[in-house]
Amino acid sequence: MIPIHHMEVLVSYKKGKHKFKKQAWIVTKYPIHEVLIYDSKTKDRLEEEFYGKTYKGEKSMIILEVLEDKIVGHGIENLYE
């Protein structure tokens, strides 16, 4: 069974020519280094939170640090299907 994590993370993102850091929450079953690659729901939610719906420029984010991590359940699905 795959653990489901609730994490508080520090995310860095670039908007225009400026870089920002912001704390955000994530609920995912993926390892932290694969969240923004495979977990499209989390990635879309973070993009909307940081950039809004009308932002037209390039959207880039990186997870810098995990501040808090709790296991909130277990899933039975295969991770990459």
Buried (B, 14 or more C-beta within 10 A) or exposed (E): EEEBBBBBBBBBBBBEEEEEEEEBBBBBBBEBEEBBEBBEEBBEBBBEEBBEEEEEEEBEBEBEEEEEEEEEEEEEEEEEE
